[in-house]
Each structure stands twice: as C-alpha cells, then as structure tokens.
Amino acid sequence: MVLDEDFVRAAGTSEPSARARMLTARWRGSAPEPQPWRSDEPPAGWFWSRARARRRSGRRWWRRWRGS
C-alpha cells in the first residue's frame, strides 16, 4: 500500500476534537442557554478596575514625575 499525498489528503477525519468531546459530555444532560456573541455592557467592574487604571497611567504624557 502506497501512502502518497493525494491518498493522505483525501482521507476524512471522523474523530471529533478533545474540546468537542468535552462539551458534548458536559451538555449531555442539559444544553447551555443561548447567549449573545458580544454583550452590550462590559463586565461588572471593568471600567474602574485597578489593572485598567495601572495600564492607563503611562499614557499621561502631560504629567511628569518631578524629582528633587
């Protein structure tokens, strides 16, 4: 039997991915509720989060640290 490129590319995949198997097992009892792809509102606490404030602090070019 010769395994040339045409033969290999023509072979179909019949086994689902590991994630698909995991989700199938998880949802076997009850399917998840449909959710929108993007929410209209950001997650709670996102706007005033400390990480966001820390990240933005470097963007203030008009405020400079003044040493003594």
Secondary structure as UniProt FT lines:
FT   HELIX           5..10
FT   HELIX           18..27
FT   TURN            44..45
FT   TURN            47..48
FT   HELIX           50..56
FT   HELIX           57..59
FT   TURN            61..62
//
